[in-house]
């Protein structure tokens, strides 16, 4: 399976903003995006105008990298969104937000989505009391997502939860940090998701 193994911060610089791929480093003064606010590479500071297609491609890559999905996975999410009644772009982001690894990240069970994905794969997360080790598992309204009993003393999980609590949790999640569990109150709407994402240009890209 194709997998990017290079520096995560290079991806953030390429997309021109923080993708929050490195946990707490992204919130510190050591974040390379804050230090070098230009694209990586020899000609990173001299990039010219970007075409319409280039803008669409960069936005698609930005969203795909934020949620940590491969190209084939991303296209399947788009196809599912386009076949579902509703606004395609919003549905696309909703499906990505409802991935179990993303929900675990939102709840602070990992300091980054990559770490949350690892926590899920190791069987440390339960949904409605049952262990689920599939990062792409789609949670639904009413589901209870929690840290498995055997992992509740893991120092990294506890530290990540504390940091997430300080930043605040999404409105669509009812969080019980003391018991390391949360209930999905409702599926997220567009206002609950990142305002700096332009999903419409991704729809235009795939609609060509």
Secondary structure, DSSP 8 states (H G I E B T S, - for coil): -----S-HHHHHHHHTS----SGGGGGSTT-HHHH--S-SSTTGGG-----HHHHHHHHHHHHHHHHT--HHHHHHHHHHHHTSSS-HHHHHHHHHHTBHHHHHHHTTSSSSHHHHHHHHHTT-EEETTEE---TT-B--TT-EEEE-GGGTT-HHHHHHHHHHHHH---TTEEEEGGGTEEEE-S---GGGS-TT--HHHHHHHHT-
